[in-house]
Amino acid sequence: MDLEEKLDLIKRPPTEEIVVESELRELLETNSKPKHYIGFEISGLLHVGSLVQSGFKIRDFQKAGVQTTVFLADWHSVINNKLGGDWTAIKKAGEYYAKAFEFFCPGVKVIFGSDLYEKTLEYWANVVRFSKNVTLARDVRCLTIMGRSESDKLDLAQYFYPPMQATDIHALDVDIAHAGMDQRKVHMLAREVFPKLKWKPFVAVHHSLLPGLAEPEKTKNGEKKKSASEEKEKIAAMKMSKSKPWTAIFIHDSKKEIEEKLAKAYCPPRVVENNPVLEFARQLVFHEFKELRVERPSKFGGDVTYSSFTNLEKDFVEGKLHPTDLKKAVANALDEIIAPIRAHFEKPEFKKLLDVYGKVEVTR
């Protein structure tokens, strides 16, 4: 595979930003096996945003010859009070996350934060070294990486979260730090501080956030126009969330559940902006499939097959594709993607990993 093909794989949707592309090009020219990582807090059940969308991007990196790593941030999860901050629950849920990524992204390396940190005291020394180069105000501005705002009342440990995440990049010795756009602030901070510490530089690759299915929050009349950074934070807040299960498609959802959730999804006719159903088609369906088939009665135009998202979006904007028909087609495609994962976790040896969540939440 030549350099341009590798770059195209890494740049394809859902990638939204590469900081910076010239550095990525140089990296791929000079390093035959660059190291990558993407980190996840361990919390609720995995959904198509956390496993499938991120997993698709991990697969792209693998095809481009990059060594990929999923970092399961158990310490960060405790700090951020995931699963009630219960260490035992977080470790058990971490086993479920590990098996899911190993199944969906064959060949990916899975590392737990606790395993990395306990190998050496040098990690914690480096957290201090990094923190000495960061003001408290700058640290606070990075708290959005953990779903917190500057106005939230936090315990002291939560302020250590951004320096720890930045130090993870150094400790893992990666060349490419990969995350959703909501993690951008800490990557930019790390890129500023690393040269001061003479730590190895890295390229940051950020993918788009898959939105939840609910209608986005509307801007109030007279409300001050948001800056570019504020607008990005608003979009990040709209992302698919385990805490709002009615807005998320989980990897355990049945076909019927997927269809029901898509049927209720926000998808006004002809509207592209903040339309989650179109985003599912762009980021998931057309990443996995070369075409999307829409089945509909002849009186509404009959069946139609789209070989590109551009053509699908054009027909939708022009009113040639009704939201109901789009939702049904996307639901069918999502079920085709999810079905193997769902079946995998129906096996007894994997199903028991879900006990930590309780029967009601798993079956919904």
C-alpha positions as CSV (number, residue, x, y, z in Angstrom):
1,M,0.0,0.0,0.0
2,D,1.5,3.4,-1.0
3,L,1.6,6.5,1.2
4,E,-1.4,8.2,-0.4
5,E,-3.6,5.1,0.2
6,K,-2.6,5.1,3.8
7,L,-3.4,8.8,4.2
8,D,-6.8,8.3,2.5
9,L,-7.7,5.5,5.0
10,I,-6.8,7.7,8.0
11,K,-8.5,10.8,6.6
12,R,-11.8,9.1,5.6
13,P,-14.9,9.7,7.6
14,P,-15.5,9.8,10.5
15,T,-12.1,11.5,10.7
16,E,-12.7,15.3,11.1
17,E,-9.3,16.7,11.9
18,I,-5.6,15.7,11.8
19,V,-3.2,17.9,13.8
20,V,-1.3,18.1,11.6
21,E,-1.5,16.4,8.3
22,S,2.1,17.2,7.2
23,E,3.4,15.6,10.3
24,L,1.3,12.5,9.7
25,R,2.7,12.3,6.2
26,E,6.2,12.5,7.4
27,L,5.5,9.9,10.1
28,L,4.1,7.4,7.6
29,E,7.1,8.1,5.3
30,T,9.7,7.4,8.0
31,N,8.1,4.9,10.3
32,S,6.8,1.6,8.9
33,K,4.9,0.7,12.0
34,P,3.8,3.8,13.9
35,K,2.0,3.3,17.3
36,H,-1.5,4.5,17.8
37,Y,-3.8,4.6,20.8
38,I,-7.4,5.6,21.7
39,G,-8.6,5.7,25.3
40,F,-12.0,4.9,26.8
41,E,-13.5,5.4,30.2
42,I,-15.2,2.2,31.4
43,S,-18.9,3.0,32.1
44,G,-22.2,1.8,30.6
45,L,-23.0,-0.6,27.8
46,L,-21.2,0.0,24.5
47,H,-23.2,1.6,21.7
48,V,-22.5,2.3,18.0
49,G,-20.7,5.5,18.8
50,S,-18.3,4.0,21.4
51,L,-17.6,0.6,19.7
52,V,-18.7,0.7,16.1
53,Q,-17.7,4.2,15.0
54,S,-14.4,4.2,16.9
55,G,-13.8,0.6,15.8
56,F,-14.3,1.5,12.2
57,K,-11.6,4.1,12.6
58,I,-9.3,1.7,14.4
59,R,-9.7,-0.7,11.4
60,D,-8.7,2.1,9.1
61,F,-5.5,2.6,11.0
62,Q,-4.8,-1.1,10.9
63,K,-5.3,-1.3,7.2
64,A,-2.8,1.6,6.9
65,G,-0.2,-0.5,8.7
66,V,-0.5,1.3,12.1
67,Q,-0.1,-0.7,15.4
68,T,-3.4,0.0,17.2
69,T,-4.1,0.1,21.0
70,V,-7.3,0.5,23.0
71,F,-6.5,2.0,26.4
72,L,-9.1,1.2,29.0
73,A,-8.8,4.0,31.5
74,D,-9.9,2.4,34.7
75,W,-8.3,4.9,37.0
76,H,-9.8,7.8,35.0
77,S,-13.2,6.0,35.3
78,V,-12.9,5.9,39.1
79,I,-11.9,9.6,39.2
80,N,-14.9,10.5,37.0
81,N,-17.3,8.4,39.1
82,K,-18.2,6.0,36.4
83,L,-20.3,3.0,37.7
84,G,-20.5,4.9,41.0
85,G,-16.7,4.9,41.3
86,D,-16.9,1.2,42.2
87,W,-13.4,-0.3,41.4
88,T,-14.7,-3.9,41.3
89,A,-17.5,-3.0,38.9
90,I,-15.2,-1.0,36.7
91,K,-12.7,-3.8,36.4
92,K,-15.5,-6.3,35.5
93,A,-17.0,-4.0,32.9
94,G,-13.5,-3.4,31.6
95,E,-13.3,-7.1,30.7
96,Y,-16.5,-6.7,28.6
97,Y,-15.0,-3.6,26.9
98,A,-11.8,-5.6,26.1
99,K,-13.7,-8.5,24.6
100,A,-15.8,-6.2,22.5
101,F,-12.9,-4.4,21.0
102,E,-10.9,-7.6,20.5
103,F,-13.8,-9.0,18.6
104,F,-14.7,-6.0,16.5
105,C,-11.1,-4.9,15.8
106,P,-9.1,-8.2,15.5
107,G,-5.4,-7.6,16.2
108,V,-5.9,-4.5,18.4
109,K,-3.9,-4.4,21.6
110,V,-5.9,-3.7,24.8
111,I,-4.1,-2.1,27.8
112,F,-5.7,-1.2,31.2
113,G,-4.5,2.0,32.9
114,S,-3.9,0.2,36.1
115,D,-1.5,-2.3,34.4
116,L,0.4,0.6,32.9
117,Y,0.7,2.7,36.0
118,E,1.7,-0.1,38.4
119,K,4.7,-1.1,36.3
120,T,6.7,2.0,37.4
121,L,6.6,5.0,39.7
122,E,7.9,7.0,36.7
123,Y,4.4,7.5,35.4
124,W,3.3,9.4,38.5
125,A,6.5,11.4,38.5
126,N,5.7,12.4,34.9
127,V,2.2,13.4,35.8
128,V,3.8,15.9,38.2
129,R,6.4,17.0,35.6
130,F,3.6,17.6,33.1
131,S,1.4,19.4,35.7
132,K,4.3,21.8,36.5
133,N,3.9,23.2,33.0
134,V,0.1,23.8,33.2
135,T,-1.8,26.5,35.0
136,L,-4.9,25.6,37.0
137,A,-7.0,27.8,34.7
138,R,-5.8,25.9,31.6
139,D,-6.4,22.6,33.4
140,V,-10.0,23.7,34.2
141,R,-10.6,24.6,30.6
142,C,-9.8,20.9,29.7
143,L,-12.4,19.5,32.0
144,T,-14.8,19.1,29.1
145,I,-12.8,16.0,28.1
146,M,-14.5,14.3,31.0
147,G,-18.0,15.7,30.4
148,R,-17.6,18.4,33.0
149,S,-17.9,22.2,32.8
150,E,-15.9,24.9,34.6
151,S,-18.9,25.5,36.8
152,D,-19.2,22.0,38.1
153,K,-18.3,21.3,41.7
154,L,-15.4,18.8,41.5
155,D,-13.2,16.9,43.9
156,L,-9.5,17.4,43.8
157,A,-8.8,14.1,42.0
158,Q,-10.8,15.2,39.0
159,Y,-8.4,18.1,38.4
160,F,-5.6,15.5,37.9
161,Y,-7.6,13.9,35.0
162,P,-6.2,16.1,32.1
163,P,-2.5,15.8,33.2
164,M,-3.0,12.0,33.5
165,Q,-4.6,11.7,30.1
166,A,-1.7,13.7,28.5
167,T,0.9,11.6,30.4
168,D,-0.8,8.4,29.1
169,I,0.3,9.4,25.6
170,H,3.9,9.7,26.7
171,A,3.8,6.5,28.8
172,L,2.4,4.5,25.9
173,D,5.1,5.9,23.6
174,V,2.6,6.5,20.8
175,D,3.0,8.3,17.5
176,I,-0.7,8.9,16.9
177,A,-3.2,9.9,19.6
178,H,-6.7,9.2,18.4
179,A,-10.0,10.3,20.0
180,G,-13.3,12.0,19.3
181,M,-13.5,15.7,18.8
182,D,-14.5,16.2,22.5
183,Q,-10.9,15.2,23.5
184,R,-9.3,17.9,21.4
185,K,-8.4,20.3,24.2
186,V,-6.2,17.9,26.1
187,H,-4.4,16.8,22.9
188,M,-3.6,20.5,22.1
189,L,-2.4,21.0,25.6
190,A,-0.1,18.0,25.4
191,R,1.3,19.1,22.0
192,E,2.3,22.4,23.6
193,V,3.8,20.9,26.7
194,F,5.6,17.8,25.4
195,P,8.5,19.8,23.7
196,K,9.2,21.6,27.0
197,L,9.7,18.2,28.6
198,K,11.6,16.8,25.5
199,W,9.0,14.1,25.2
200,K,8.3,12.4,21.8
201,P,5.9,14.4,19.7
202,F,2.7,12.9,18.4
203,V,0.1,13.5,15.7
204,A,-3.5,13.9,16.9
205,V,-6.4,12.4,14.9
206,H,-9.9,13.4,15.9
207,H,-13.1,11.8,14.6
208,S,-16.6,13.3,14.5
209,L,-18.9,12.5,17.4
210,L,-21.9,10.4,16.5
211,P,-25.0,12.4,17.7
212,G,-27.8,11.1,19.8
213,L,-31.1,10.5,18.2
214,A,-33.0,13.2,20.1
215,E,-33.8,16.7,18.8
216,P,-30.8,19.0,19.4
217,E,-31.2,21.8,21.9
218,K,-32.4,25.0,20.2
219,T,-30.7,28.3,20.4
220,K,-32.9,30.7,22.4
221,N,-34.1,34.0,20.9
222,G,-31.6,36.8,21.7
223,E,-29.0,34.3,22.9
224,K,-25.4,35.4,22.1
225,K,-23.9,33.7,19.1
226,K,-21.4,31.1,20.2
227,S,-17.7,31.1,19.3
228,A,-16.3,28.3,17.2
229,S,-14.9,26.6,20.3
230,E,-18.3,26.9,22.1
231,E,-20.1,25.6,19.1
232,K,-17.8,22.5,19.1
233,E,-18.6,22.0,22.8
234,K,-22.3,22.2,22.1
235,I,-22.0,19.6,19.4
236,A,-20.0,17.4,21.7
237,A,-22.8,17.7,24.3
238,M,-25.2,16.3,21.7
239,K,-23.2,13.1,21.2
240,M,-24.7,9.7,21.7
241,S,-24.7,9.0,25.4
242,K,-25.1,5.8,27.6
243,S,-26.9,8.0,30.2
244,K,-29.7,8.8,27.7
245,P,-30.5,5.2,26.5
246,W,-33.4,6.3,24.3
247,T,-31.0,8.4,22.2
248,A,-28.5,5.6,21.7
249,I,-28.3,2.5,19.6
250,F,-26.5,-0.2,21.8
251,I,-24.6,-3.1,20.4
252,H,-27.1,-5.4,22.2
253,D,-30.2,-3.8,20.7
254,S,-32.5,-6.2,18.8
255,K,-33.6,-5.3,15.2
256,K,-37.0,-4.3,16.6
257,E,-35.4,-1.9,19.1
258,I,-33.2,-0.4,16.5
259,E,-36.2,0.2,14.2
260,E,-38.2,1.7,17.1
261,K,-35.5,4.1,18.1
262,L,-34.8,5.2,14.5
263,A,-38.5,5.7,13.9
264,K,-38.6,8.2,16.8
265,A,-35.3,9.9,15.8
266,Y,-35.1,13.6,15.0
267,C,-35.1,13.8,11.2
268,P,-37.1,16.7,9.8
269,P,-37.7,16.7,6.0
270,R,-35.1,18.4,3.9
271,V,-33.0,19.4,7.0
272,V,-29.3,18.3,7.0
273,E,-28.0,20.3,10.0
274,N,-27.8,18.2,13.2
275,N,-29.7,15.4,11.6
276,P,-28.6,12.2,13.4
277,V,-30.1,9.8,10.9
278,L,-28.1,11.4,8.0
279,E,-25.0,11.3,10.3
280,F,-25.5,7.6,10.9
281,A,-25.7,7.0,7.2
282,R,-22.6,9.1,6.5
283,Q,-20.4,7.9,9.3
284,L,-21.5,4.3,9.7
285,V,-23.5,2.9,6.8
286,F,-21.3,4.3,4.0
287,H,-18.1,3.5,5.9
288,E,-19.1,-0.2,6.0
289,F,-21.2,-0.6,2.8
290,K,-20.7,0.6,-0.8
291,E,-24.4,1.4,-1.1
292,L,-27.7,1.9,0.8
293,R,-30.9,0.3,-0.5
294,V,-34.1,2.1,0.3
295,E,-37.3,0.0,-0.1
296,R,-40.6,1.8,-0.6
297,P,-43.9,1.3,-2.4
298,S,-44.1,2.1,-6.1
299,K,-46.5,4.9,-5.4
300,F,-43.7,6.7,-3.5
301,G,-41.1,6.1,-6.2
302,G,-40.3,2.5,-5.7
303,D,-37.0,1.1,-4.4
304,V,-33.9,3.1,-4.9
305,T,-30.2,2.4,-4.2
306,Y,-27.7,5.0,-3.3
307,S,-24.0,4.4,-4.1
308,S,-22.8,7.5,-2.3
309,F,-23.8,9.7,0.7
310,T,-23.6,12.7,-1.5
311,N,-26.4,11.5,-3.7
312,L,-28.5,10.3,-0.7
313,E,-28.2,13.7,1.0
314,K,-29.1,15.5,-2.3
315,D,-32.3,13.6,-2.7
316,F,-33.2,14.1,1.0
317,V,-32.7,17.9,0.7
318,E,-34.7,18.0,-2.5
319,G,-37.6,16.1,-0.8
320,K,-37.2,13.1,-3.1
321,L,-36.4,10.9,-0.1
322,H,-38.9,10.9,2.8
323,P,-37.5,10.7,6.4
324,T,-39.6,7.6,7.1
325,D,-38.0,5.7,4.2
326,L,-34.5,6.9,5.2
327,K,-35.0,5.8,8.8
328,K,-36.1,2.3,7.7
329,A,-33.1,1.9,5.4
330,V,-30.6,3.1,8.0
331,A,-32.2,0.8,10.6
332,N,-31.7,-2.2,8.4
333,A,-28.1,-1.3,7.6
334,L,-27.3,-0.7,11.3
335,D,-28.8,-4.1,12.3
336,E,-26.6,-5.7,9.7
337,I,-23.6,-4.1,11.3
338,I,-24.7,-4.9,14.9
339,A,-26.0,-8.4,14.4
340,P,-22.6,-10.2,14.6
341,I,-21.6,-8.3,17.7
342,R,-25.0,-8.9,19.3
343,A,-24.7,-12.6,18.6
344,H,-21.2,-12.7,20.0
345,F,-22.3,-11.5,23.4
346,E,-25.2,-14.0,23.5
347,K,-22.6,-16.7,24.0
348,P,-22.6,-17.8,27.7
349,E,-18.9,-17.1,28.2
350,F,-19.4,-13.5,27.1
351,K,-22.9,-12.9,28.4
352,K,-21.8,-13.3,32.0
353,L,-19.6,-10.3,31.6
354,L,-22.7,-8.2,31.4
355,D,-23.8,-9.2,34.9
356,V,-22.2,-6.0,36.3
357,Y,-24.9,-3.9,34.6
358,G,-27.9,-5.9,35.9
359,K,-30.5,-7.7,33.9
360,V,-32.9,-4.8,33.5
361,E,-30.3,-2.5,31.9
362,V,-28.9,-5.1,29.6
363,T,-32.3,-6.2,28.3
364,R,-34.0,-2.8,28.5
